[in-house]
Amino acid sequence: MRISTANSYDNTIALLTRRQAELAAQQERVTTGKRVLKASDDPVAATLAETAANRLARTTADLRALEASRTSLQQAESGLAESGELIQKVRDLLVTAGNAGFTDAEREDVAKQLEGLREQLIAVANRKDSSGRTLYGGLGGSSTPFVDLYGPSGNGVQFEGQRGQAAAGNSALPQALDGDAIWMRVPQGNGTFTVGLPNTNTSGVSTTMGEVTDAALLTGDDYDITFAEVAGVMQYTVTNISTGTPVPGHVGQPYVSNRTIEFDGMSLEMRGVPAAGDSVQVRPVTTTTDIFSVVQNAVDALRYSGTNQSAHQAQAMARAMTEVDAGHDRVLAARGRAGEWLNRADSLNNQMEGRSVDLKTEQSRLEDLDMIKGLSDLEMQRVGFEAAIQSYAQVQRLSLFNAIS
């Protein structure tokens, strides 16, 4: 076989060029620290590394969303704490307002303080997070979820957000709470029935808010407790207004102040001295009220100046305190849920950060270069390339004329 000088030259140049390219590629790997720079370097590793990178990007996005949710929840929890403090101040004022020795001016001062606290409660309920989202708008729907329409033709505070609570997911938490469930669903009275006094009463009789003694005996009917004087003795009669019949065992019974009476699964303590013709109304709870109306009703009661003022105000303050306590319980329950979600946020954050570390480790294992081996290979290729260059230079200087001479 004949091997021409030109063919040998071409083969040698091609070999040197390939070695130079391999040396340059190895230098790039060492410089970047990456073993796989393009898919052709290692198709399987490149595919797996791309999958790990996509999962890492999703995890990073979930972490950002979780952090946004946690920030909003922290602000919401802080607002609920402030709301609880305001409601406690309302209760303290209601206790103060129960002082029988207060003058109208002193009661008006308490009423003004209650109005200020009511406005602060509305402001907290309409609070927004640092991104401008309402914290208690439920599922959205309004930039100002709680609108105060109180006035001669108004209906108090109305919730104009979208009721409902977003559920927590595997990697995300709600960014807003259902304010309607927190402040607008306060049980009336004791949650089962309410006790009230008609404006026609002329004495100082009043009662506690009452308790349920046996839920199985509750009828859900309306009752009136009426008072009559018979032979100089004040008596009371409990009548089921829904059926129009007296309650057995409570017809023409002697009235004793501060004594508890029980009927049809309910009990309440009678207070004060009634007058003939006075009555107490016991009505089943059929709907809920809201904390803002509770405060406003207390304000209106403190400013009441009609007949039987003292008894009306005492009864109103007792009811207001019971409903304020129920409203406070709902705020505390919502704050507890927010706290649970914040704890869950910490747990999710730790899980996702651990997942990110695992994905980065997997991606590094697939793509990164073993620097010790990489530097060793680079040095071997450099030495081999230099040796090939020197050998080729020596061969190029060979000539038949040198041998002849």
C-alpha positions as CSV (number, residue, x, y, z in Angstrom):
1,M,0.0,0.0,0.0
2,R,1.3,3.4,-0.9
3,I,1.1,6.1,1.6
4,S,1.7,9.5,0.2
5,T,3.3,12.3,2.2
6,A,0.1,14.5,1.7
7,N,-2.1,11.8,3.2
8,S,0.1,11.4,6.2
9,Y,0.2,15.2,6.6
10,D,-3.6,15.4,6.5
11,N,-4.1,12.6,9.0
12,T,-1.6,14.1,11.4
13,I,-3.2,17.6,11.2
14,A,-6.7,16.0,11.8
15,L,-5.4,14.2,14.9
16,L,-3.8,17.3,16.3
17,T,-6.9,19.3,15.7
18,R,-9.1,16.7,17.5
19,R,-6.7,16.6,20.4
20,Q,-6.7,20.4,20.6
21,A,-10.5,20.4,20.6
22,E,-10.6,17.8,23.3
23,L,-8.1,19.9,25.4
24,A,-10.2,23.0,24.9
25,A,-13.4,21.1,25.9
26,Q,-11.7,19.8,29.0
27,Q,-10.4,23.3,29.9
28,E,-14.0,24.5,29.6
29,R,-15.3,21.8,31.9
30,V,-12.6,22.7,34.5
31,T,-13.4,26.4,34.2
32,T,-17.2,25.9,34.5
33,G,-17.0,23.0,36.9
34,K,-19.6,21.2,34.8
35,R,-19.1,17.7,33.4
36,V,-22.2,18.0,31.2
37,L,-22.3,21.2,29.2
38,K,-24.6,20.1,26.5
39,A,-27.0,17.2,25.9
40,S,-24.5,15.4,23.6
41,D,-21.9,15.2,26.5
42,D,-24.2,12.7,28.3
43,P,-27.8,12.4,27.1
44,V,-29.1,10.4,30.0
45,A,-27.4,12.7,32.7
46,A,-28.6,15.8,30.8
47,T,-32.2,14.6,30.7
48,L,-32.2,13.7,34.4
49,A,-30.5,17.0,35.3
50,E,-33.1,18.9,33.3
51,T,-35.9,17.1,35.2
52,A,-34.2,18.0,38.5
53,A,-33.9,21.6,37.5
54,N,-37.6,21.8,36.6
55,R,-38.6,20.3,39.9
56,L,-36.2,22.7,41.7
57,A,-37.8,25.7,39.8
58,R,-41.3,24.6,41.0
59,T,-40.1,24.1,44.5
60,T,-38.5,27.6,44.5
61,A,-41.8,29.1,43.2
62,D,-43.7,27.2,46.0
63,L,-41.3,28.6,48.6
64,R,-42.0,32.1,47.3
65,A,-45.7,31.6,47.4
66,L,-45.5,30.0,50.9
67,E,-43.5,33.0,52.1
68,A,-46.1,35.4,50.8
69,S,-48.9,33.4,52.5
70,R,-46.9,33.3,55.7
71,T,-46.4,37.1,55.7
72,S,-50.1,37.7,55.1
73,L,-51.1,35.2,57.8
74,Q,-48.7,36.8,60.3
75,Q,-50.3,40.2,59.6
76,A,-53.8,38.6,59.9
77,E,-52.9,36.9,63.2
78,S,-51.6,40.2,64.5
79,G,-54.8,41.9,63.5
80,L,-56.8,39.2,65.3
81,A,-54.7,39.8,68.4
82,E,-55.5,43.5,68.2
83,S,-59.2,42.8,67.7
84,G,-59.2,40.6,70.8
85,E,-57.7,43.4,72.8
86,L,-60.3,45.8,71.5
87,I,-63.1,43.5,72.4
88,Q,-61.7,43.0,75.9
89,K,-61.7,46.8,76.3
90,V,-65.3,46.8,75.2
91,R,-66.2,44.3,77.8
92,D,-64.4,46.3,80.5
93,L,-66.5,49.3,79.5
94,L,-69.7,47.3,79.6
95,V,-68.8,46.2,83.2
96,T,-68.2,49.8,84.1
97,A,-71.4,50.9,82.5
98,G,-73.3,48.5,84.7
99,N,-72.7,50.8,87.7
100,A,-76.2,51.8,88.9
101,G,-74.8,55.0,90.3
102,F,-73.7,56.4,87.0
103,T,-75.2,59.6,85.8
104,D,-76.4,60.2,82.2
105,A,-73.2,62.2,81.5
106,E,-71.0,59.3,82.7
107,R,-73.0,56.8,80.6
108,E,-72.6,59.1,77.6
109,D,-68.8,59.1,78.1
110,V,-68.8,55.3,78.1
111,A,-71.0,55.3,75.0
112,K,-68.5,57.6,73.2
113,Q,-65.6,55.3,74.1
114,L,-67.5,52.3,72.9
115,E,-68.2,54.1,69.6
116,G,-64.4,54.7,69.2
117,L,-63.6,51.0,69.9
118,R,-66.3,50.0,67.3
119,E,-64.6,52.2,64.7
120,Q,-61.3,50.6,65.5
121,L,-62.7,47.1,65.2
122,I,-64.0,48.0,61.7
123,A,-60.6,49.4,60.8
124,V,-58.9,46.2,61.8
125,A,-61.5,44.1,59.9
126,N,-60.7,46.1,56.7
127,R,-56.9,45.9,57.2
128,K,-54.8,45.0,54.2
129,D,-51.4,43.2,53.9
130,S,-48.2,44.7,52.6
131,S,-49.3,43.8,49.0
132,G,-52.6,45.6,49.3
133,R,-54.7,42.4,49.7
134,T,-57.5,42.5,52.3
135,L,-56.7,40.2,55.2
136,Y,-60.2,39.3,56.1
137,G,-62.1,39.4,52.8
138,G,-62.7,35.7,52.6
139,L,-62.5,34.6,49.0
140,G,-62.3,38.2,47.7
141,G,-64.8,40.3,46.0
142,S,-64.2,43.7,47.6
143,S,-61.3,45.9,48.5
144,T,-63.3,47.1,51.6
145,P,-65.1,44.0,52.9
146,F,-66.8,45.7,55.9
147,V,-68.9,48.7,55.1
148,D,-70.6,50.6,58.0
149,L,-74.1,51.6,57.0
150,Y,-75.2,52.4,60.5
151,G,-77.7,55.3,60.7
152,P,-81.4,56.0,60.5
153,S,-81.8,54.2,57.2
154,G,-78.8,51.9,57.5
155,N,-78.4,48.3,58.6
156,G,-75.2,48.5,60.5
157,V,-72.0,46.9,59.2
158,Q,-72.4,44.8,56.1
159,F,-69.9,42.2,54.8
160,E,-69.3,42.8,51.1
161,G,-66.5,40.3,50.5
162,Q,-67.0,36.8,49.4
163,R,-67.9,34.4,52.2
164,G,-65.8,31.3,52.6
165,Q,-62.4,30.2,53.6
166,A,-59.7,29.0,51.2
167,A,-58.4,25.7,52.2
168,A,-54.7,25.0,52.9
169,G,-52.9,22.9,50.2
170,N,-49.9,20.7,50.3
171,S,-47.5,23.5,49.4
172,A,-49.6,26.7,49.9
173,L,-51.7,28.4,52.6
174,P,-54.6,30.9,52.6
175,Q,-53.6,34.5,52.3
176,A,-56.9,35.8,53.6
177,L,-59.3,34.8,56.4
178,D,-63.1,34.7,56.3
179,G,-64.0,37.9,58.2
180,D,-67.7,37.1,57.9
181,A,-67.2,34.0,60.0
182,I,-65.0,35.8,62.5
183,W,-67.1,39.0,63.3
184,M,-70.4,38.6,61.5
185,R,-71.6,35.2,63.0
186,V,-71.8,36.0,66.7
187,P,-74.6,34.0,68.5
188,Q,-77.4,36.1,69.9
189,G,-78.2,35.9,73.6
190,N,-76.7,32.8,75.0
191,G,-76.7,31.1,71.7
192,T,-80.0,29.2,72.3
193,F,-82.5,31.9,73.5
194,T,-82.6,35.6,74.2
195,V,-84.1,37.4,77.2
196,G,-85.6,40.9,76.8
197,L,-87.8,43.4,78.4
198,P,-90.7,45.2,76.6
199,N,-90.8,49.0,76.7
200,T,-94.1,48.8,78.6
201,N,-92.4,47.6,81.8
202,T,-92.5,50.1,84.7
203,S,-90.3,48.5,87.3
204,G,-86.7,47.5,87.7
205,V,-87.2,43.8,87.1
206,S,-84.5,42.1,84.9
207,T,-82.9,38.7,84.5
208,T,-79.7,37.0,83.6
209,M,-79.2,35.7,80.0
210,G,-80.1,32.2,81.2
211,E,-78.7,28.8,80.5
212,V,-79.7,25.5,78.9
213,T,-80.3,22.8,81.5
214,D,-81.6,20.1,79.3
215,A,-81.3,20.4,75.5
216,A,-83.7,17.5,75.0
217,L,-86.5,19.5,76.6
218,L,-86.1,22.6,74.5
219,T,-89.1,23.4,72.4
220,G,-87.9,26.4,70.4
221,D,-91.1,28.2,71.4
222,D,-91.6,31.8,72.5
223,Y,-92.3,32.4,76.2
224,D,-93.5,35.3,78.3
225,I,-93.0,35.6,82.1
226,T,-95.7,37.9,83.4
227,F,-96.2,39.3,86.8
228,A,-99.4,40.0,88.8
229,E,-100.1,41.0,92.4
230,V,-102.5,38.7,94.2
231,A,-103.5,39.5,97.8
232,G,-100.5,41.6,98.2
233,V,-98.1,38.9,97.0
234,M,-96.3,39.3,93.7
235,Q,-96.6,36.2,91.5
236,Y,-95.2,35.1,88.2
237,T,-96.6,32.9,85.4
238,V,-94.7,31.4,82.5
239,T,-96.7,31.1,79.3
240,N,-95.8,29.4,76.1
241,I,-96.8,32.0,73.6
242,S,-96.4,29.6,70.6
243,T,-99.0,27.2,72.0
244,G,-100.9,29.7,74.1
245,T,-100.7,27.5,77.2
246,P,-99.1,28.1,80.7
247,V,-96.1,26.0,81.6
248,P,-97.1,23.5,84.3
249,G,-95.6,24.3,87.7
250,H,-95.1,27.9,86.8
251,V,-98.5,29.4,87.1
252,G,-99.2,32.0,89.9
253,Q,-95.9,31.2,91.7
254,P,-94.6,33.6,94.3
255,Y,-91.9,35.8,93.0
256,V,-88.6,35.8,94.9
257,S,-85.8,38.1,93.7
258,N,-82.4,36.5,92.8
259,R,-84.0,33.1,92.5
260,T,-83.5,30.8,89.5
261,I,-86.5,29.4,87.8
262,E,-86.4,26.4,85.4
263,F,-88.8,25.4,82.6
264,D,-88.7,23.4,79.4
265,G,-84.9,22.8,79.6
266,M,-84.1,26.5,80.4
267,S,-83.1,28.4,83.5
268,L,-82.7,32.0,84.3
269,E,-82.3,34.1,87.5
270,M,-84.9,36.8,88.2
271,R,-83.6,40.1,89.6
272,G,-85.2,43.2,90.9
273,V,-88.7,44.0,92.0
274,P,-91.4,43.7,89.3
275,A,-94.6,45.6,89.0
276,A,-98.0,44.2,88.2
277,G,-98.3,43.9,84.4
278,D,-94.6,43.8,83.7
279,S,-93.2,40.9,81.7
280,V,-90.0,39.2,80.5
281,Q,-89.7,37.9,77.0
282,V,-87.8,34.7,76.2
283,R,-87.3,34.1,72.5
284,P,-85.4,31.3,70.7
285,V,-82.4,32.3,68.7
286,T,-83.1,32.0,64.9
287,T,-80.2,34.0,63.5
288,T,-76.9,35.5,64.4
289,T,-75.7,39.0,65.1
290,D,-72.3,40.6,64.6
291,I,-69.8,42.1,67.0
292,F,-70.3,45.6,65.6
293,S,-74.1,45.5,66.2
294,V,-73.5,44.2,69.7
295,V,-71.3,47.2,70.5
296,Q,-73.8,49.6,68.8
297,N,-76.7,48.1,70.6
298,A,-74.9,48.7,73.9
299,V,-74.3,52.3,72.9
300,D,-77.9,52.8,72.1
301,A,-78.9,51.2,75.4
302,L,-76.7,53.6,77.3
303,R,-78.4,56.5,75.6
304,Y,-81.9,55.2,76.2
305,S,-83.9,57.6,78.3
306,G,-87.4,56.2,78.1
307,T,-89.4,54.5,80.8
308,N,-87.9,51.9,83.0
309,Q,-84.4,53.2,82.0
310,S,-82.4,51.4,84.7
311,A,-83.8,47.9,84.1
312,H,-83.5,48.3,80.3
313,Q,-79.9,49.3,80.6
314,A,-79.0,46.5,83.0
315,Q,-80.7,44.0,80.8
316,A,-79.0,45.4,77.7
317,M,-75.5,45.4,79.4
318,A,-76.0,41.8,80.5
319,R,-76.9,40.7,77.0
320,A,-74.1,42.7,75.4
321,M,-71.5,41.1,77.7
322,T,-72.7,37.6,76.9
323,E,-72.6,38.3,73.2
324,V,-69.2,40.1,73.4
325,D,-67.8,37.0,75.2
326,A,-69.2,34.9,72.3
327,G,-67.6,37.2,69.8
328,H,-64.3,37.2,71.6
329,D,-64.4,33.4,71.5
330,R,-64.8,33.4,67.7
331,V,-61.8,35.8,67.3
332,L,-59.7,33.6,69.6
333,A,-60.7,30.5,67.5
334,A,-59.8,32.3,64.3
335,R,-56.5,33.4,65.8
336,G,-55.8,29.8,66.9
337,R,-56.4,28.6,63.3
338,A,-54.1,31.2,62.0
339,G,-51.5,30.1,64.5
340,E,-51.9,26.5,63.3
341,W,-51.4,27.5,59.7
342,L,-48.3,29.5,60.6
343,N,-46.9,26.4,62.3
344,R,-47.8,24.4,59.2
345,A,-46.0,27.1,57.1
346,D,-42.8,26.5,59.1
347,S,-43.1,22.7,58.6
348,L,-43.8,23.2,54.9
349,N,-40.9,25.6,54.6
350,N,-38.5,23.1,56.2
351,Q,-39.8,20.3,53.9
352,M,-39.4,22.3,50.7
353,E,-36.0,23.6,51.7
354,G,-34.9,20.0,52.3
355,R,-36.4,19.1,48.9
356,S,-34.5,21.9,47.3
357,V,-31.2,20.7,48.8
358,D,-31.9,17.2,47.6
359,L,-32.7,18.4,44.0
360,K,-29.6,20.6,43.9
361,T,-27.5,17.6,45.1
362,E,-29.0,15.4,42.4
363,Q,-28.5,18.0,39.8
364,S,-24.9,18.5,40.9
365,R,-24.2,14.8,40.9
366,L,-25.4,14.6,37.3
367,E,-23.8,17.7,35.9
368,D,-20.8,18.7,38.0
369,L,-17.3,17.7,37.3
370,D,-15.0,15.9,39.7
371,M,-12.4,18.6,39.9
372,I,-9.5,16.3,40.9
373,K,-10.2,13.9,38.1
374,G,-10.9,16.8,35.7
375,L,-7.6,18.5,36.5
376,S,-5.8,15.3,36.1
377,D,-7.4,14.6,32.7
378,L,-6.6,18.2,31.6
379,E,-3.0,17.8,32.5
380,M,-2.7,14.4,30.7
381,Q,-4.4,15.8,27.6
382,R,-2.1,18.9,27.7
383,V,1.0,16.8,27.9
384,G,-0.2,14.4,25.2
385,F,-1.0,17.3,22.9
386,E,2.4,19.0,23.5
387,A,4.1,15.6,22.8
388,A,2.2,15.2,19.6
389,I,3.1,18.7,18.4
390,Q,6.8,18.1,19.2
391,S,6.8,14.6,17.4
392,Y,5.1,16.1,14.4
393,A,7.7,18.9,14.3
394,Q,10.5,16.3,14.4
395,V,9.0,14.3,11.6
396,Q,8.5,17.4,9.4
397,R,12.2,18.1,9.5
398,L,13.1,14.6,8.1
399,S,14.2,14.6,4.4
400,L,15.7,12.0,1.9
401,F,18.3,14.5,1.0
402,N,19.6,14.5,4.6
403,A,20.0,10.7,4.4
404,I,21.8,10.8,1.0
405,S,24.2,13.4,2.3
